[in-house]
Amino acid sequence: MALNFYKNEILTGQSGVYIRQKFLGNGAFDVSEVRVVARDLLVALNALKNAGVTHADIRPDNIMLVNHQSQPFRVKLIDFGLAMETHDLRNDDVIQ
């Protein structure tokens, strides 16, 4: 029998609302910030793929910029309420 375990972190930082405001023109990310966001999201997506999990709800509200000691921020992908294991999907399944 397989058991699933989930790890929860206490996160402090700015939620996806901040990201959405930036994208809607209330500010802009500079190139170094875009690199951090892109890198951290790609690392998270790769980890999910390797674990056989699909998030299924990636949007600004589910991306959090968290405080980090050695950098201005790190990106965390949150809210796995719609996540599913990829072996549960068929090739013709569409995830919206």
N, C-alpha and C positions, 0 to 999 in steps of 0.2 A: 504494500500500500504506500503510495507516494504522499508526502505531506508538503504543502506549500507554506513558506514562511515569508513574511513581509517585514521590511525594515522601514521605520518611520523616523524622519529627522525633524527636529524643531528648527524651522527656517526663519531667519530675520532678514528682511530686505524689502524690496518693492515688488508688488504683484504685477500680473499681466496688464493691469490698467495702465501702469506706467509705460509699458511697451506700446500699447494701443495709442496712448496720447502722443508718444513720440512719432509713431507712424502716421497719425492724422495731422501732423504739422505743428504741434505745440512744442516742437524742439526737434532735434535730429541727433542720431547716433553719429559719432565720428568713426573713422575707418577702424581704429583700434577696438572700439566697442563692438562694431559689426563683426570683426574677426572673433572676438570672445563669444558672442552670441552664436555665430555659425559653428565654431569649433565645438562648443559645449553641447549644442543641440545634436550635431552629428555624432559626437561620442555617445550621447544618450541613446540615439536611435540605433547605433551599431550595437550597443549593449543589449537593447531590447531584441533586436534581430537575433543576436547570438543566444539569447535566452528563450527564443521562440515565442515572443510576445509582440502583439500589435497594440499600440496605445489607443488608436481609433478616435481620439478627440484632441488633436494637436491644434491649438489656437492661442492667440495672445493671452487669454485669461488663464491658460494652463502652463504658462512659462513664467518663472519667477526669477528675478535678479536678486541674489542673496549676497550679503556682506561676506567678504573674504579677506584674510589677513594680508596676503602678498599681492593682491590685485584689487582694483576698485570693486569688482563684483564677479560672481560666477553665475551661471545659468542652471536652473533646476527645472526639469519637466515634472509637473505635478498632476494630480487628479487622474488616477488610473481606474476610475469607476466604470469606464466602457472598455477597458483593456480585455483582450482575449488571447488565448494561446493560438499560435498560427496553425497548429495541427488540427484545430477545430474548423478551419476555413477550407473551402473547396477552391479550385482554381478559378471558377467563374463567380465567386463571391465578390460583391462590391462593398467596400467600407466607406461610409460617408462621414 
